[in-house]
């Protein structure tokens, strides 16, 4: 055992536990204000506009994705990334502001409350985007690829099992006569922000390994050529297109709740079941996808995650047109598919990216990939426009078509081990 441990980076076990605690607690906290279920239900308390509901995904994704290239350009040649990782954690306390606003009566003024809510959501996303670029780089240096699936799978299992409790808590809070609106959502936001605390502590305890490649190898031309990876790396370009198309599932995700309540006449408390279904599936997906990623590589996880992403709007569309009471009763299956999709993002897309990116430019690849995904910020709003102009059937059908195209492109990705080997031969 001692001999095997020498093959791992320094402080491997310590960092494994620290990153596991951070990732698990982050997932549990995130379940309390999930953008696919809880936040749409919250915004619908103030407005019936599908465009405003669609802004949830637009604001969150836009302010999380777009700043990352700027962050990456800032830190790519820095020998230590941990200070930047810690810098962004201040945003995790912001949901207490929403809770206090609701408790002090701002919920009686819908416009003011919505402005505050979307502002806090944007600030949280920006702060977490700063943390994310450094987090992925440090994780890649600290945890070898064959152990990443185990780490991320365990974190998703822990947060998923705990998420079952979160779903039950959310359902209980939203259905409790002793917690009328807005006190119910104030409590939910307060709990989320509190659970972020051990995650921040864990990040501070991470011991960042020194980069194998000296930072002075990152030349100025590399920092200036921000789009060079897309132009010169066909594998990265194909990966990006596949990720963009699978990400088009965001057309429909903010509107599953409205479909369930307005069209299928399910009670508002069903949101708790949605949270539980999504987090349980994310836990099981983390366990299964972690094994698949370690055993056969992350590209298989990308494909399975894409199929799950397609399954959510496809099932919703089937329920919509069939009118079957039995299918309506199992509508949480939509969120089972969403959970599997979510568990595949890091284990599939990001794990693949960490292997195909040159080590000395890894932050640039992460930042560029997420900034390119910034075009997806308009997708939920586009989905709201499409729903307002057509119908749920058209919205779900269009989403299925886009995601299917992404799955087909993912079939052309090379094994990450082969790409890594080619990268070493080129160097």
N, C-alpha and C positions, 0 to 999 in steps of 0.2 A: 504493500500500500504506500509505503514511504517512497519507493522508487517511482511509482506511478505519479505521485503528487509532484515530483520534480519536473514532470513534463508540462505542468500547468503554469500559467503566469504567476508572478508573486502575489501573495494574499488572495489566492483564488477562492478559498473557502470563505474567508471573511467577506470578500466582495459578493460572492454568491448569495450569502445570507442577507447582506445589506440591500442588494438590488432586489432580492426576493421580497423582503419586507416592504420596500418602497412600492414595487409594482403591485403587490397584493393589496396594500392599503389604498393605493390610488384607484385600483379597480373597484374596491368596495365603496369608496366615497363617490366615485363616478356613477355607480348604480343608483344612488339617491337622486341625482339630477340628470339622468340619462336623456340625451337630446332627442332620442327616438320615441320616448314614451312619456316620461315625467314632464319635461319642459314643454312639449306641445300641449299637454293637458293643462299646465299652469298658464300658458299664454292664452289659451282658449277661455280662461276665466275672465279675461279682460276684453277680448275681441273675437268675433267670428270670422274675421278676414283670413282666408287661406294664404294670402300673400304675406301677411304679418307672421303667421305660423311658419311659413317657409323661410322667413328671415332668420330663424333659429339656426338652421344649418348653414345659411349663407354667412352670418356673422361669426359663428364658432369656427367653421372651416377656414374662412377667409383670414381671420386674424390669427389663426394657428399656423396656416400654411405659408402665407405671403411673406412674413418677416424672416423666414428661415434662411433664405439665400443671403440676406444681409448679415445675419448672425454667423452663418458659415464662413463668409468672407472675412469677418472680423476675427474668428478664432482659429481658422485653418492652420496658421503658422505659429500658434501659441503652444509652447511645450506642455502647459497644463490647461485642461478644459474644465476641471472641477469648479473653479470659482464662477464660471459662467453658468454651470449647471445649478449651482446653489442660488445664483442671482435671481433666477426666474421663479423661485418657489414662493415669493411673497404673494403672488396672485392666488394662492390656495386658501388664503384667509378671507377673500373678498365675498364669499357667499354669506358670511356673517352679516355683511352690509345689507344684503337683500332681506335676510331674516329680521334684522332690526327695523328695516323700513316697513315691512309688513306688520310687525308687532306694534309699531308706533302710528299706524293708520294711513300710510301712504297708499295702501291697497284700495282705499276709497276713491283714489284719483287715477283712473286707468291709464291715461296718457303719461302722466308723470312716472307711474310705476313701470310702465313698459320702457320708457326712456332709460330709467335707472337700470332695469334688468338687462337690456341689451348692451348698455355701457359696461356693466360688470362682466357680462359674458365675453365681451370683446377684450377687456383688460385681462381677464383670466386666460383667454386663449393666447394673447400676445406673450404674457409672462411664461406660460407653459411651453410656448414655441422656443423661447430662449433656452429653457432647460432641456428640451427634447434633442436638439442638435448635439449638444455635449453628451447627453445621456447615452445616445446610440453609439457615439465614438468610444466612450469609456466602457460601455458594456462589451463592445466588440474587442477591445484590448484586454478586458478582464476575464471574459468567458469565451473559451474556444467554441467554434461552431458546433461541434458534436455534443457540447454540453448546454448550448443555448436553448435547444428545444426542451430539454429537461427543466431548465430554469423557468422559461416562460410558460411552459405547460403547468408546472407546479403553481406558479403565481396565479394563472388563470383558474386552476382548480380551486385554490384557496379562496380567491375573490368570488368565484362562481358559487361555491358552497355557501359562503357567507352571504352572497347575493340572494340566495333563497330566503334567508332571514330578512334581507333588505326588502325584498318584494313583499313579504308578509307584513313588515313594518309599514311600508308605504301604503299597502291596501288597508291596514288597520287605521292608520292616521287619516286617510282620505274618507273612510267610511264612519269614523267615530263622531257621534253627535256632540261629544265634549270638546271636539276640535273643529269648529266651523271655519270656513274660509274667512280670512287668509291665515289664521293661526296654524292650520294644518301644513301649508306649504312653508311657512316660516320655520316650523320645527324640522321639516325635511332639509331645508337649506342649512340650518344650523348643525344638524347631524353630519351632513356631508363635509362641511368645513372643519369640523372637529376631528373627523377620521383622517383628514389629511396630515394631522400633526405628526403621528409616528412615521409617516412616509417622508416628511421633511427631515426628521431626525436621522432616519436611515441613510438618506442621501449625504448628509453631513459626515457620516461615518465611513463612507466609501473611501478606499485607499487607491487612488488613481495610479496605474502603472505608467512608467515612462514609455514614450513611444519608441517602437523598434526603429522606425525611420526618423532620423533627425529632422526637426522642424525646419531647418534652414534649407532643406531640399525643395520646399515649396517655393518655387520661383515666382517672381512678380507676374510673369506672363500667365502662370497658372491661375493666379488670383484674378487677373484681369479678364481672362477668357472664360467668363462665367458659363457660357453655353457650349463650351468645347466638348464636354462629355456627350451631349446630345448629338453633336455633329459628327464626332469621330468614333463613338462607341455604339455600334449597331445593336448590341445586346442590351445595353442600357436604354437605347431608344425604343426597342421593342417592348422591354419591361415597362417603360413609361406609358406607352400606348395601351398596353393591357390593363395597367392599373387605372388609367383614366376611364376606360370603358367600363370596367367593373365598378368603379366609383360612381358611375351614373345611376346606381341604385339609389343615390341620394335624391333623385327625382321624386321617389315615392315615400321614402322613410318617414318624413314628418307627417304624413297624412294617413298612416295606418290607424292611428288613434281616432281621428275624425271619422274615418270610414267605419270603424267598429261601433262608435257611439251614435253617429248621425244616421248612417245607412242601415247598419245591422241591429241597432237598438240595444246594444250591450250597455250595462251600467258603467258609470264613471269609475267605480272601484275596480273594474277589470284592468285598469292600468297596473295595479299591483301584481296581477297574474302575468301581465306582459313583462314586467321587470323580472319576476321570478323565472319565467320561461327563458328569457334572453340570457340571464346570468347563469342558469343551470346549463344551458347549451354552450355558453362560452366556457364554462368550467370543463365540461366533457370534451368540447372541441380542443381546448388547450391540452388536455391529457392525450387525446388521440393524435392531434396534429403535432404535438411535441415529439411523440414517438416516431411519427412518419418523417418529420423533418430531420431528426437525428439518424434515422435508418436509411431513408431514400432521398433525402434532400428537400429543400424548401419549395422547389418548383411544383412538386406534387401537392403541397399544401395550397399554393396559389390556385391551382386548378380546382381543388375541392372547395376552397373558399369562394371561388367565383360561381360554382354551381349552387352553393348555398345562397349567395347574393341573388342569383336569379330565382331561386326557389321562393323567396319571400313575396315579391310582387306577383309571381306566377300563381301561388296558392291564393293570395288575396283576390286575384282576378277570377279564379275558379269559383271561390265562394261568392263573389259579387254576381256572377252570371247564373250560378246554379240555384241560389236561393235556398239551398238545403239547410234545414235547422241543425242537422248533425254537424255539417261543416262549419256553420256559424259557431257552434259550441266549442269547436277546437281551433278557433281563430288564433289563440296564442301560438299556434304552430308557426305563424308568420315570424314571431319573435324568436322562436327556436332557430329558424334559418338565419335571422339577424345575429343571433349569438354565435352560431358557427362561423358566419362571415367575419364577425369582429375578432374572433380568436385566431383567424387565419392571417390577419393583416401583418402583425409583427413576426409571427412564426413563418409566414410565407414570403410576402413581398419584402419586408425589411430585412429578414435574415438573408434572403437572396442578394439584396443590394449590398449588404455589409461584406459579402464574399466577393462580389464582382468589382467593387470599388477599390482602386489603389489605396493602400493604407495611409500614405501621406496626404491624400486628397479625400479621405472618407467624409469629413464634415461637409466638403463642397458637394459631394454626390448626394448626401442626405438632404442638405439645404436646398440644392437645385431641384431634386425630385419632389420635395414637398412644396416648393414655390411654384413649380409647374402645375402641381395639383391645385394651386390657387385658382385656376380657371374653374374648378368645381364649386367655388364659393357661390356662384350664381345658379347652380343646379337646383337647390331646393326652392329658390324663388321662381325659377323657370317652371319647376313642378307645380308651384302654386298657381302660376299663370295658366299652365296647361289644364289644371283641374278646373279653374274658374271658367276657362273657355270651352272645355269639352266635358269630360266625365271621368269618374274613377276608372272605368274600363279602359279608356284610351290612355290614361296616365299609367296604369299598371302594364298594359301591353307594350307601350313605348319603352318603359324601363326594362322589361324582359328582353327586348330586341337589342338594346345597347349592351347589356351585361353579357348576353350570349356572344356577341362579337368579341368582347374582352376575353371570355373563356377560350374561344377558338384561337385567338392570338397567343394566349398563354401556352398553348400546346406546342408552339414553336421555340420555346425557351430551352437553351442548352442546360445540362446539369451544372450547378454552381461550382462543383469540384473541377470540372473540365475548364470552366472559364478561369478559375483561380490558377490552375496549372498553366494555362496559356498566358496569363498575366505574368506569372513568375518567369516563364521562358523569354518573354519580351523584355523583362527587366535584366 
